[in-house]
Structures are given as C-alpha cells and as structure tokens.
Amino acid sequence: MAETEVLACPKCGKKGLVRCIHSEDDLFQCIYCDYRRDLTQSRESEGGPGTVFLAIASALLIALLLLG
C-alpha cells in the first residue's frame, strides 16, 4: 500500500493541500481555504534570475573559449 503525503498549504498553513486526480492538469487544492495551484503552468513559465545568470555565464564561457 502506498503512503499518502499531505502537504501544508502555503496560504493558510494547514495540512490540507491535495492533488485533484480528476483534473487534466497537475492541480493542487487546499481543502480548508480553497487555495489552488496548477503546477503544469508554473513549470512552463519558469525563468527568473537563475535562468538569466545561467545565460550570462554561458555566454562568458563561450567568449572565453573563442578568445583563448
């Protein structure tokens, strides 16, 4: 039998964040405060400062290899 992991809701803090298994998306919903989060959308739209830093570091590395 598989163990079920209950996650804490980032909005209310209670352990009630569950995955909606009848949804086409990877949707999580809190049973206490109705907070919802679609993880498929967050994976597609991730970027942020880490990606920018990686792009700049890669460009510098390629420039150093070409000049050296």
Protein Blocks (a to p, Z undefined) as FASTA:
>chain_A
ZZddddddfklopacbccdfkbfbdcdddfklopacdfklmmmmggbjmlmmmmmmmmmm
mmmmmmZZ
